[in-house]
Amino acid sequence: MNSFKYINSILEKEEQKFFLKKASERGFIDNSLIGLLYFILNKDKDYFLITNKRIVCLVKNRLVLNSKYNNFSNIEFNSNNDNIKFENSENKAKSLSLRSFRLSYEEIQKLKKILN
């Protein structure tokens, strides 16, 4: 399934708390001459979504995390290391690094305001 369609299907059913969409980070090959063709054809996006029921993370259009959580008020964001900690629906502690999203100051502030 297309990542955009997947995100939209979730948003149709659940209330959005936080949404972030960014162009995927370019790797070493993207900076070479051979990577020029890859860059032109590359339409990869990174998505990070928190709804009223789950946390979803897609990196380069690949699903990294789709986890339901127990309590929204227990989700913690550490702005020092860009980590999110939460308890999933099975009461297991989970952690997710948001470093790959290259969060801006404004995005960090928005996330802190929503979660802390």
ZADRENKOL-457285 format. One record per residue: x, y, z negated of N, C-alpha, C, CB in turn; residue number from 1. Coordinates in Angstrom, 3 decimals, decimal comma. Atoms other than C-alpha are relative to their C-alpha. Glycine has a CB too. Example, Ala and Ser with C-alpha at 12.3 -4.5 7.8 and 13.67 -1.06 7.14 Angstrom:
<nodes>
node nx: 0,890&ny: -1,190&nz: 0,000&cax: 12,300&cay: -4,500&caz: -7,800&cx: 0,900&cy: 1,200&cz: 0,000&cbx: -0,992&cby: 0,027&cbz: -1,246&resi: 1
node nx: -0,820&ny: -1,190&nz: 0,060&cax: 13,670&cay: -1,060&caz: -7,140&cx: -0,770&cy: 1,090&cz: -0,730&cbx: 0,414&cby: 0,462&cbz: 1,415&resi: 2
</nodes>
This chain:
<nodes>
node nx: 0,837&ny: -1,180&nz: 0,000&cax: 0,000&cay: 0,000&caz: 0,000&cx: 0,887&cy: 1,251&cz: 0,000&cbx: -0,955&cby: -0,006&cbz: -1,220&resi: 1
node nx: -0,688&ny: -1,293&nz: -0,044&cax: 1,185&cay: 3,512&caz: 0,784&cx: 0,004&cy: 0,605&cz: -1,399&cbx: -0,682&cby: 0,968&cbz: 1,021&resi: 2
node nx: -0,103&ny: -0,534&nz: 1,364&cax: 2,424&cay: 5,211&caz: -2,402&cx: -0,976&cy: 1,148&cz: -0,231&cbx: 1,428&cby: 0,472&cbz: -0,275&resi: 3
node nx: 0,951&ny: -1,108&nz: 0,133&cax: 0,279&cay: 8,298&caz: -1,743&cx: -1,414&cy: -0,533&cz: -0,231&cbx: 0,035&cby: 0,901&cbz: 1,258&resi: 4
node nx: 1,324&ny: 0,610&nz: 0,173&cax: -2,833&cay: 6,114&caz: -1,414&cx: -0,115&cy: -0,651&cz: -1,376&cbx: -0,267&cby: -1,045&cbz: 1,108&resi: 5
node nx: 0,005&ny: 0,646&nz: 1,316&cax: -1,858&cay: 4,204&caz: -4,552&cx: -0,223&cy: 1,027&cz: -1,104&cbx: 1,320&cby: -0,754&cbz: -0,237&resi: 6
node nx: 0,157&ny: -1,065&nz: 0,997&cax: -1,519&cay: 7,411&caz: -6,584&cx: -1,422&cy: 0,552&cz: 0,041&cbx: 1,027&cby: 1,137&cbz: 0,244&resi: 7
node nx: 1,364&ny: -0,519&nz: -0,129&cax: -4,825&cay: 8,719&caz: -5,230&cx: -1,037&cy: -0,975&cz: -0,539&cbx: -0,304&cby: 0,316&cbz: 1,454&resi: 8
node nx: 0,954&ny: 0,984&nz: 0,523&cax: -6,601&cay: 5,463&caz: -6,092&cx: -0,034&cy: 0,029&cz: -1,531&cbx: 0,364&cby: -1,414&cbz: 0,496&resi: 9
node nx: -0,047&ny: -0,112&nz: 1,463&cax: -5,439&cay: 5,844&caz: -9,704&cx: -0,701&cy: 1,281&cz: -0,447&cbx: 1,469&cby: -0,018&cbz: -0,509&resi: 10
node nx: 0,574&ny: -1,290&nz: 0,390&cax: -6,440&cay: 9,512&caz: -9,840&cx: -1,515&cy: 0,038&cz: 0,173&cbx: 0,633&cby: 1,116&cbz: 0,811&resi: 11
node nx: 1,451&ny: 0,062&nz: -0,175&cax: -9,939&cay: 8,687&caz: -8,591&cx: -0,691&cy: -0,621&cz: -1,210&cbx: -0,344&cby: -0,792&cbz: 1,253&resi: 12
node nx: 0,593&ny: 0,751&nz: 1,109&cax: -10,527&cay: 6,419&caz: -11,597&cx: 0,358&cy: 0,542&cz: -1,376&cbx: 0,423&cby: -1,426&cbz: 0,082&resi: 13
node nx: -0,506&ny: -0,423&nz: 1,305&cax: -8,556&cay: 8,122&caz: -14,370&cx: 0,281&cy: 1,498&cz: -0,028&cbx: 1,268&cby: -0,775&cbz: -0,354&resi: 14
node nx: -0,253&ny: -1,434&nz: 0,186&cax: -8,040&cay: 11,599&caz: -15,778&cx: 1,495&cy: 0,280&cz: 0,013&cbx: -0,622&cby: 0,498&cbz: -1,320&resi: 15
node nx: -1,413&ny: -0,375&nz: -0,129&cax: -4,736&cay: 13,194&caz: -14,816&cx: 0,413&cy: 0,896&cz: -1,158&cbx: 0,259&cby: 0,714&cbz: 1,347&resi: 16
node nx: -0,570&ny: -0,818&nz: 1,066&cax: -2,644&cay: 14,538&caz: -17,707&cx: 1,239&cy: 0,746&cz: 0,498&cbx: 0,355&cby: -0,874&cbz: -1,219&resi: 17
node nx: -1,223&ny: -0,596&nz: -0,541&cax: 0,649&cay: 15,196&caz: -15,870&cx: 0,305&cy: -0,672&cz: 1,321&cbx: 1,199&cby: -0,143&cbz: -0,992&resi: 18
node nx: -0,324&ny: 0,535&nz: -1,320&cax: 1,675&cay: 14,788&caz: -12,225&cx: 1,214&cy: 0,718&cz: 0,549&cbx: -1,198&cby: 0,138&cbz: 0,968&resi: 19
node nx: -1,214&ny: -0,558&nz: -0,575&cax: 5,045&cay: 15,282&caz: -10,593&cx: 0,309&cy: -0,750&cz: 1,291&cbx: 1,194&cby: -0,089&cbz: -1,003&resi: 20
node nx: -0,363&ny: 0,573&nz: -1,295&cax: 5,943&cay: 14,723&caz: -6,935&cx: 1,218&cy: 0,749&cz: 0,514&cbx: -1,190&cby: 0,079&cbz: 1,023&resi: 21
node nx: -1,236&ny: -0,605&nz: -0,498&cax: 9,432&cay: 15,311&caz: -5,582&cx: 0,546&cy: -0,829&cz: 1,150&cbx: 1,052&cby: 0,123&cbz: -1,128&resi: 22
node nx: -0,712&ny: 0,731&nz: -1,041&cax: 11,485&cay: 14,396&caz: -2,553&cx: 1,045&cy: -0,877&cz: -0,666&cbx: 0,656&cby: 0,970&cbz: 1,033&resi: 23
node nx: -0,987&ny: 0,920&nz: 0,565&cax: 13,692&cay: 11,400&caz: -3,289&cx: 1,400&cy: 0,557&cz: 0,159&cbx: -0,098&cby: -1,375&cbz: 0,664&resi: 24
node nx: -1,384&ny: -0,463&nz: -0,028&cax: 17,307&cay: 12,103&caz: -4,092&cx: 0,765&cy: -0,718&cz: 1,103&cbx: 0,683&cby: -0,227&cbz: -1,367&resi: 25
node nx: -0,792&ny: 0,569&nz: -1,080&cax: 19,709&cay: 11,564&caz: -1,236&cx: 1,249&cy: -0,655&cz: -0,556&cbx: 0,372&cby: 1,075&cbz: 1,026&resi: 26
node nx: -1,185&ny: 0,712&nz: 0,420&cax: 22,503&cay: 9,058&caz: -1,650&cx: 1,202&cy: 0,362&cz: 0,852&cbx: -0,243&cby: -1,485&cbz: 0,049&resi: 27
node nx: -1,240&ny: -0,272&nz: -0,718&cax: 26,052&cay: 8,974&caz: -0,283&cx: -0,175&cy: -0,148&cz: 1,505&cbx: 1,100&cby: -0,927&cbz: -0,485&resi: 28
node nx: 0,156&ny: 0,236&nz: -1,438&cax: 25,047&cay: 7,536&caz: 3,078&cx: -0,794&cy: 1,117&cz: 0,668&cbx: -0,687&cby: -1,341&cbz: 0,244&resi: 29
node nx: 0,806&ny: -1,088&nz: -0,549&cax: 22,569&cay: 10,385&caz: 3,533&cx: 0,849&cy: 1,217&cz: 0,335&cbx: -1,095&cby: 0,388&cbz: -0,979&resi: 30
node nx: -0,860&ny: -1,157&nz: -0,226&cax: 25,436&cay: 12,880&caz: 3,481&cx: 0,996&cy: -0,219&cz: 1,124&cbx: 0,737&cby: 0,343&cbz: -1,260&resi: 31
node nx: -0,922&ny: 0,281&nz: -1,093&cax: 27,394&cay: 11,193&caz: 6,268&cx: -0,692&cy: 0,231&cz: 1,334&cbx: 0,532&cby: -1,443&cbz: -0,091&resi: 32
node nx: 0,554&ny: -0,187&nz: -1,340&cax: 26,912&cay: 11,529&caz: 10,005&cx: -1,032&cy: -1,068&cz: 0,326&cbx: 1,112&cby: -0,016&cbz: 1,043&resi: 33
node nx: 0,955&ny: 1,096&nz: -0,219&cax: 25,207&cay: 8,131&caz: 10,144&cx: -1,283&cy: 0,268&cz: -0,768&cbx: 0,607&cby: -1,358&cbz: -0,429&resi: 34
node nx: 1,153&ny: -0,297&nz: 0,831&cax: 22,902&cay: 9,354&caz: 7,403&cx: -0,915&cy: 1,056&cz: 0,576&cbx: 0,451&cby: 0,428&cbz: -1,333&resi: 35
node nx: 0,841&ny: -1,035&nz: -0,603&cax: 21,591&cay: 12,161&caz: 9,616&cx: -1,286&cy: -0,601&cz: 0,543&cbx: 0,755&cby: 0,727&cbz: 1,119&resi: 36
node nx: 1,182&ny: 0,672&nz: -0,524&cax: 19,236&cay: 9,769&caz: 11,375&cx: -0,890&cy: -0,466&cz: -1,151&cbx: 0,402&cby: -1,193&cbz: 0,892&resi: 37
node nx: 0,748&ny: 0,445&nz: 1,177&cax: 18,216&cay: 8,295&caz: 8,024&cx: -0,734&cy: 1,173&cz: -0,650&cbx: 0,944&cby: -0,666&cbz: -1,019&resi: 38
node nx: 0,600&ny: -1,189&nz: 0,608&cax: 17,561&cay: 11,794&caz: 6,676&cx: -1,229&cy: 0,470&cz: 0,781&cbx: 1,031&cby: 1,130&cbz: -0,082&resi: 39
node nx: 1,113&ny: -0,438&nz: -0,846&cax: 15,322&cay: 12,668&caz: 9,618&cx: -1,194&cy: -0,942&cz: -0,147&cbx: 0,439&cby: 0,075&cbz: 1,475&resi: 40
node nx: 1,071&ny: 0,988&nz: 0,086&cax: 13,337&cay: 9,444&caz: 9,294&cx: -0,486&cy: -0,250&cz: -1,422&cbx: 0,460&cby: -1,289&cbz: 0,596&resi: 41
node nx: 0,315&ny: 0,280&nz: 1,396&cax: 13,332&cay: 9,328&caz: 5,497&cx: -1,112&cy: 0,914&cz: -0,509&cbx: 1,248&cby: 0,158&cbz: -0,866&resi: 42
node nx: 1,131&ny: -0,750&nz: 0,550&cax: 10,004&cay: 10,401&caz: 4,037&cx: -0,289&cy: -0,435&cz: -1,436&cbx: -1,252&cby: -0,193&cbz: 0,876&resi: 43
node nx: 0,192&ny: 0,526&nz: 1,351&cax: 10,541&cay: 8,872&caz: 0,594&cx: -0,313&cy: 1,113&cz: -0,990&cbx: 1,240&cby: -0,764&cbz: -0,454&resi: 44
node nx: 0,385&ny: -0,917&nz: 1,070&cax: 8,967&cay: 10,589&caz: -2,391&cx: 0,104&cy: -0,727&cz: -1,336&cbx: -1,442&cby: 0,548&cbz: 0,223&resi: 45
node nx: 0,023&ny: 0,504&nz: 1,367&cax: 9,231&cay: 10,152&caz: -6,141&cx: -1,234&cy: 0,567&cz: -0,677&cbx: 1,304&cby: 0,382&cbz: -0,780&resi: 46
node nx: 1,214&ny: -0,417&nz: 0,702&cax: 6,068&cay: 10,285&caz: -8,238&cx: 0,108&cy: -0,400&cz: -1,461&cbx: -1,269&cby: -0,624&cbz: 0,648&resi: 47
node nx: 0,127&ny: 0,312&nz: 1,420&cax: 5,596&cay: 10,458&caz: -11,987&cx: -1,372&cy: 0,496&cz: -0,433&cbx: 1,159&cby: 0,658&cbz: -0,858&resi: 48
node nx: 1,384&ny: -0,302&nz: 0,320&cax: 2,062&cay: 10,367&caz: -13,326&cx: -0,356&cy: -0,535&cz: -1,379&cbx: -0,935&cby: -0,585&cbz: 1,058&resi: 49
node nx: 0,573&ny: 0,431&nz: 1,275&cax: 0,510&cay: 10,258&caz: -16,769&cx: -1,498&cy: 0,272&cz: 0,093&cbx: 0,664&cby: 0,751&cbz: -1,242&resi: 50
node nx: 1,451&ny: -0,151&nz: 0,029&cax: -3,226&cay: 9,642&caz: -16,917&cx: -0,476&cy: -0,255&cz: -1,428&cbx: -0,698&cby: -0,975&cbz: 1,014&resi: 51
node nx: 0,549&ny: 0,280&nz: 1,323&cax: -5,552&cay: 9,089&caz: -19,838&cx: 0,149&cy: -1,468&cz: -0,405&cbx: -1,457&cby: 0,391&cbz: -0,039&resi: 52
node nx: -0,137&ny: 1,420&nz: 0,300&cax: -4,790&cay: 5,336&caz: -19,617&cx: 1,395&cy: -0,578&cz: 0,244&cbx: -0,980&cby: -0,757&cbz: 0,806&resi: 53
node nx: -1,238&ny: 0,647&nz: -0,424&cax: -1,383&cay: 4,713&caz: -18,047&cx: 1,078&cy: 0,997&cz: 0,386&cbx: -0,272&cby: -0,918&cbz: 1,158&resi: 54
node nx: -1,144&ny: -0,740&nz: -0,522&cax: 2,060&cay: 5,915&caz: -17,012&cx: 0,456&cy: -0,734&cz: 1,254&cbx: 1,168&cby: 0,121&cbz: -1,068&resi: 55
node nx: -0,404&ny: 0,580&nz: -1,276&cax: 3,051&cay: 5,362&caz: -13,385&cx: 1,229&cy: 0,747&cz: 0,501&cbx: -1,161&cby: 0,061&cbz: 1,046&resi: 56
node nx: -1,225&ny: -0,595&nz: -0,536&cax: 6,486&cay: 5,947&caz: -11,883&cx: 0,342&cy: -0,724&cz: 1,300&cbx: 1,187&cby: -0,093&cbz: -1,034&resi: 57
node nx: -0,449&ny: 0,518&nz: -1,284&cax: 7,393&cay: 5,466&caz: -8,214&cx: 1,253&cy: 0,758&cz: 0,405&cbx: -1,111&cby: 0,127&cbz: 1,087&resi: 58
node nx: -1,246&ny: -0,613&nz: -0,446&cax: 10,943&cay: 6,118&caz: -7,014&cx: 0,296&cy: -0,528&cz: 1,400&cbx: 1,185&cby: -0,306&cbz: -0,994&resi: 59
node nx: -0,193&ny: 0,329&nz: -1,419&cax: 11,638&cay: 6,172&caz: -3,281&cx: -1,134&cy: -0,903&cz: 0,491&cbx: 1,376&cby: -0,693&cbz: 0,221&resi: 60
node nx: 1,234&ny: 0,697&nz: -0,387&cax: 8,055&cay: 4,945&caz: -2,760&cx: -0,076&cy: -1,433&cz: -0,512&cbx: -0,129&cby: -0,006&cbz: 1,497&resi: 61
node nx: 0,056&ny: 1,329&nz: 0,605&cax: 8,739&cay: 1,827&caz: -4,885&cx: -0,482&cy: 0,124&cz: -1,442&cbx: 1,390&cby: -0,700&cbz: 0,059&resi: 62
node nx: 0,562&ny: -0,018&nz: 1,342&cax: 6,769&cay: 1,108&caz: -8,027&cx: 1,047&cy: -0,445&cz: -1,013&cbx: -1,245&cby: -0,899&cbz: -0,081&resi: 63
node nx: -0,966&ny: 0,295&nz: 1,052&cax: 9,112&cay: 1,254&caz: -11,026&cx: -0,731&cy: -0,353&cz: -1,289&cbx: 0,949&cby: 1,198&cbz: -0,226&resi: 64
node nx: 0,746&ny: 0,222&nz: 1,234&cax: 6,551&cay: 1,394&caz: -13,817&cx: -1,477&cy: 0,279&cz: 0,227&cbx: 0,545&cby: 0,885&cbz: -1,136&resi: 65
node nx: 1,450&ny: -0,194&nz: 0,040&cax: 2,799&cay: 0,966&caz: -14,095&cx: -0,460&cy: -0,655&cz: -1,288&cbx: -0,737&cby: -0,613&cbz: 1,279&resi: 66
node nx: 0,245&ny: 0,554&nz: 1,323&cax: 2,064&cay: 0,537&caz: -17,769&cx: -1,109&cy: 0,751&cz: -0,710&cbx: 1,267&cby: 0,031&cbz: -0,832&resi: 67
node nx: 1,041&ny: -0,605&nz: 0,824&cax: -1,038&cay: 1,149&caz: -19,817&cx: 0,572&cy: 0,222&cz: -1,394&cbx: -1,285&cby: -0,896&cbz: -0,051&resi: 68
node nx: -0,484&ny: -0,292&nz: 1,348&cax: -0,434&cay: 2,729&caz: -23,201&cx: -1,165&cy: 0,007&cz: -0,977&cbx: 0,745&cby: 1,352&cbz: -0,038&resi: 69
node nx: 1,024&ny: 0,060&nz: 1,038&cax: -2,282&cay: 2,587&caz: -26,512&cx: -0,550&cy: 1,359&cz: -0,385&cbx: 0,551&cby: -0,665&cbz: -1,211&resi: 70
node nx: 0,426&ny: -1,266&nz: 0,569&cax: -2,378&cay: 6,158&caz: -27,712&cx: 0,789&cy: 1,150&cz: 0,634&cbx: 0,180&cby: -0,006&cbz: -1,533&resi: 71
node nx: -0,661&ny: -1,122&nz: -0,658&cax: -1,623&cay: 9,343&caz: -25,768&cx: 0,808&cy: 0,839&cz: -0,977&cbx: -1,023&cby: 0,869&cbz: 0,696&resi: 72
node nx: -0,690&ny: -0,846&nz: 0,976&cax: -0,611&cay: 11,192&caz: -28,929&cx: 1,317&cy: -0,611&cz: -0,479&cbx: -0,904&cby: 0,253&cbz: -1,191&resi: 73
node nx: -1,253&ny: 0,649&nz: 0,397&cax: 2,179&cay: 8,649&caz: -29,530&cx: 1,070&cy: 0,015&cz: 1,084&cbx: -0,273&cby: -1,417&cbz: -0,395&resi: 74
node nx: -1,009&ny: -0,106&nz: -1,056&cax: 3,969&cay: 9,347&caz: -26,237&cx: 0,960&cy: 1,116&cz: -0,386&cbx: -0,656&cby: 0,274&cbz: 1,407&resi: 75
node nx: -1,026&ny: -0,970&nz: 0,391&cax: 7,245&cay: 11,119&caz: -26,988&cx: 0,909&cy: 0,307&cz: 1,181&cbx: 0,829&cby: -0,527&cbz: -1,192&resi: 76
node nx: -0,936&ny: -0,421&nz: -1,039&cax: 9,434&cay: 13,118&caz: -24,625&cx: 1,214&cy: 0,623&cz: -0,655&cbx: -0,663&cby: 0,995&cbz: 0,987&resi: 77
node nx: -1,252&ny: -0,542&nz: 0,502&cax: 13,083&cay: 13,775&caz: -25,452&cx: 0,638&cy: 0,797&cz: 1,127&cbx: 0,955&cby: -1,133&cbz: -0,514&resi: 78
node nx: -0,525&ny: -0,851&nz: -1,072&cax: 14,239&cay: 16,744&caz: -23,378&cx: 1,527&cy: -0,003&cz: 0,058&cbx: -0,497&cby: 1,421&cbz: -0,181&resi: 79
node nx: -1,466&ny: 0,071&nz: -0,024&cax: 17,896&cay: 16,175&caz: -24,334&cx: 0,510&cy: -1,042&cz: 0,991&cbx: 0,530&cby: -0,316&cbz: -1,391&resi: 80
node nx: -0,430&ny: 1,058&nz: -0,918&cax: 18,119&cay: 12,960&caz: -22,324&cx: -1,077&cy: -0,368&cz: 1,026&cbx: 0,391&cby: -1,236&cbz: -0,788&resi: 81
node nx: 1,094&ny: 0,207&nz: -0,963&cax: 14,883&cay: 13,178&caz: -20,243&cx: -0,617&cy: -1,396&cz: -0,095&cbx: 0,507&cby: 0,231&cbz: 1,414&resi: 82
node nx: 0,621&ny: 1,305&nz: 0,221&cax: 13,436&cay: 9,999&caz: -21,781&cx: -1,403&cy: 0,151&cz: -0,553&cbx: 0,846&cby: -0,842&cbz: -0,947&resi: 83
node nx: 1,356&ny: 0,088&nz: 0,547&cax: 9,822&cay: 9,162&caz: -22,451&cx: -0,098&cy: -1,328&cz: -0,723&cbx: -1,104&cby: 0,127&cbz: 1,125&resi: 84
node nx: 0,207&ny: 1,217&nz: 0,789&cax: 8,992&cay: 6,657&caz: -25,178&cx: -1,486&cy: -0,120&cz: -0,299&cbx: 0,843&cby: 0,020&cbz: -1,325&resi: 85
node nx: 1,414&ny: 0,250&nz: 0,280&cax: 5,591&cay: 5,062&caz: -25,655&cx: -0,179&cy: -1,466&cz: -0,366&cbx: -0,893&cby: 0,379&cbz: 1,220&resi: 86
node nx: 0,350&ny: 1,361&nz: 0,356&cax: 3,878&cay: 1,932&caz: -26,870&cx: -1,010&cy: -0,490&cz: 1,025&cbx: -0,568&cby: -0,090&cbz: -1,457&resi: 87
node nx: 0,920&ny: 0,490&nz: -1,028&cax: 2,262&cay: -0,167&caz: -24,140&cx: -1,201&cy: -0,703&cz: -0,632&cbx: 0,729&cby: -0,956&cbz: 0,960&resi: 88
node nx: 1,237&ny: 0,608&nz: 0,494&cax: -1,072&cay: -1,957&caz: -24,428&cx: 0,244&cy: -1,293&cz: -0,775&cbx: -0,932&cby: -0,276&cbz: 1,158&resi: 89
node nx: -0,357&ny: 1,205&nz: 0,743&cax: 0,735&cay: -5,022&caz: -25,845&cx: 0,779&cy: 0,334&cz: -1,274&cbx: 0,821&cby: -0,938&cbz: 0,883&resi: 90
node nx: -0,685&ny: -0,511&nz: 1,185&cax: 2,188&cay: -2,887&caz: -28,694&cx: 1,514&cy: -0,171&cz: 0,057&cbx: -0,532&cby: -0,686&cbz: -1,225&resi: 91
node nx: -1,451&ny: 0,063&nz: -0,168&cax: 5,720&cay: -3,102&caz: -27,274&cx: 0,514&cy: 1,391&cz: 0,334&cbx: 0,399&cby: -1,020&cbz: 1,111&resi: 92
node nx: -0,604&ny: -1,312&nz: -0,256&cax: 7,939&cay: -0,028&caz: -27,328&cx: 0,629&cy: 0,002&cz: 1,386&cbx: 1,063&cby: 0,351&cbz: -1,084&resi: 93
node nx: -0,551&ny: -0,154&nz: -1,347&cax: 8,837&cay: 1,161&caz: -23,833&cx: 0,703&cy: 1,343&cz: 0,094&cbx: -1,114&cby: -0,117&cbz: 1,082&resi: 94
node nx: -0,730&ny: -1,228&nz: -0,230&cax: 11,285&cay: 3,785&caz: -22,660&cx: 0,223&cy: 0,151&cz: 1,499&cbx: 1,347&cby: 0,008&cbz: -0,774&resi: 95
node nx: -0,182&ny: -0,281&nz: -1,420&cax: 11,601&cay: 5,447&caz: -19,265&cx: 0,852&cy: 1,250&cz: 0,155&cbx: -1,367&cby: 0,172&cbz: 0,717&resi: 96
node nx: -0,848&ny: -1,157&nz: -0,277&cax: 14,369&cay: 7,736&caz: -18,067&cx: -0,553&cy: 0,750&cz: 1,202&cbx: 1,469&cby: -0,433&cbz: 0,252&resi: 97
node nx: 0,473&ny: -0,845&nz: -1,093&cax: 13,253&cay: 10,654&caz: -15,902&cx: 1,150&cy: 0,737&cz: 0,681&cbx: -1,024&cby: 1,000&cbz: -0,517&resi: 98
node nx: -1,178&ny: -0,652&nz: -0,603&cax: 16,806&cay: 11,600&caz: -14,841&cx: -0,083&cy: 0,055&cz: 1,521&cbx: 1,274&cby: -0,732&cbz: -0,412&resi: 99
node nx: 0,049&ny: 0,044&nz: -1,464&cax: 16,154&cay: 10,554&caz: -11,243&cx: -0,928&cy: 1,060&cz: 0,584&cbx: -0,446&cby: -1,374&cbz: 0,461&resi: 100
node nx: 0,923&ny: -1,035&nz: -0,477&cax: 13,440&cay: 13,224&caz: -11,017&cx: 0,621&cy: 1,397&cz: -0,003&cbx: -1,249&cby: 0,004&cbz: -0,854&resi: 101
node nx: -0,683&ny: -1,290&nz: 0,032&cax: 15,933&cay: 16,042&caz: -11,652&cx: -0,978&cy: 1,100&cz: -0,447&cbx: 0,602&cby: 0,333&cbz: 1,397&resi: 102
node nx: 1,013&ny: -0,916&nz: 0,520&cax: 13,422&cay: 17,891&caz: -13,815&cx: 0,522&cy: 1,421&cz: -0,119&cbx: -0,491&cby: -0,476&cbz: -1,349&resi: 103
node nx: -0,348&ny: -1,414&nz: 0,153&cax: 13,489&cay: 21,671&caz: -13,639&cx: -0,373&cy: 0,447&cz: -1,412&cbx: -0,723&cby: 0,882&cbz: 1,074&resi: 104
node nx: 0,321&ny: -0,548&nz: 1,310&cax: 13,253&cay: 23,841&caz: -16,735&cx: -1,519&cy: 0,120&cz: -0,176&cbx: 0,674&cby: 1,374&cbz: -0,187&resi: 105
node nx: 1,456&ny: -0,177&nz: 0,064&cax: 9,595&cay: 24,612&caz: -15,943&cx: -0,717&cy: -1,334&cz: -0,160&cbx: -0,506&cby: 0,714&cbz: 1,256&resi: 106
node nx: 0,618&ny: 1,326&nz: 0,105&cax: 8,730&cay: 20,923&caz: -15,503&cx: 0,214&cy: -0,590&cz: -1,388&cbx: 0,570&cby: -0,946&cbz: 1,069&resi: 107
node nx: -0,279&ny: 0,479&nz: 1,358&cax: 10,399&cay: 20,057&caz: -18,813&cx: -0,917&cy: 0,695&cz: -1,001&cbx: 1,484&cby: 0,240&cbz: -0,372&resi: 108
node nx: 0,863&ny: -0,748&nz: 0,915&cax: 8,463&cay: 22,812&caz: -20,587&cx: -1,448&cy: -0,453&cz: 0,101&cbx: 0,094&cby: 1,493&cbz: 0,285&resi: 109
node nx: 1,379&ny: 0,466&nz: -0,197&cax: 5,173&cay: 21,652&caz: -19,082&cx: -0,203&cy: -1,374&cz: -0,633&cbx: -0,345&cby: -0,054&cbz: 1,503&resi: 110
node nx: 0,088&ny: 1,337&nz: 0,576&cax: 5,845&cay: 18,050&caz: -20,083&cx: 0,034&cy: 0,048&cz: -1,523&cbx: 1,135&cby: -0,875&cbz: 0,520&resi: 111
node nx: -0,074&ny: -0,151&nz: 1,466&cax: 6,831&cay: 19,087&caz: -23,629&cx: -1,305&cy: 0,548&cz: -0,550&cbx: 1,168&cby: 0,927&cbz: -0,397&resi: 112
node nx: 1,251&ny: -0,600&nz: 0,470&cax: 3,675&cay: 21,190&caz: -23,954&cx: -1,126&cy: -1,033&cz: -0,018&cbx: -0,392&cby: 1,193&cbz: 0,889&resi: 113
node nx: 1,056&ny: 1,008&nz: -0,085&cax: 1,456&cay: 18,292&caz: -22,898&cx: 0,196&cy: -1,108&cz: -1,029&cbx: -0,045&cby: -0,598&cbz: 1,401&resi: 114
node nx: -0,258&ny: 1,172&nz: 0,831&cax: 3,174&cay: 15,595&caz: -24,963&cx: 0,331&cy: 0,296&cz: -1,454&cbx: 1,105&cby: -0,766&cbz: 0,585&resi: 115
node nx: -0,463&ny: -0,235&nz: 1,381&cax: 4,599&cay: 17,257&caz: -28,075&cx: -0,861&cy: 0,983&cz: -0,740&cbx: 1,418&cby: 0,495&cbz: 0,000&resi: 116
</nodes>
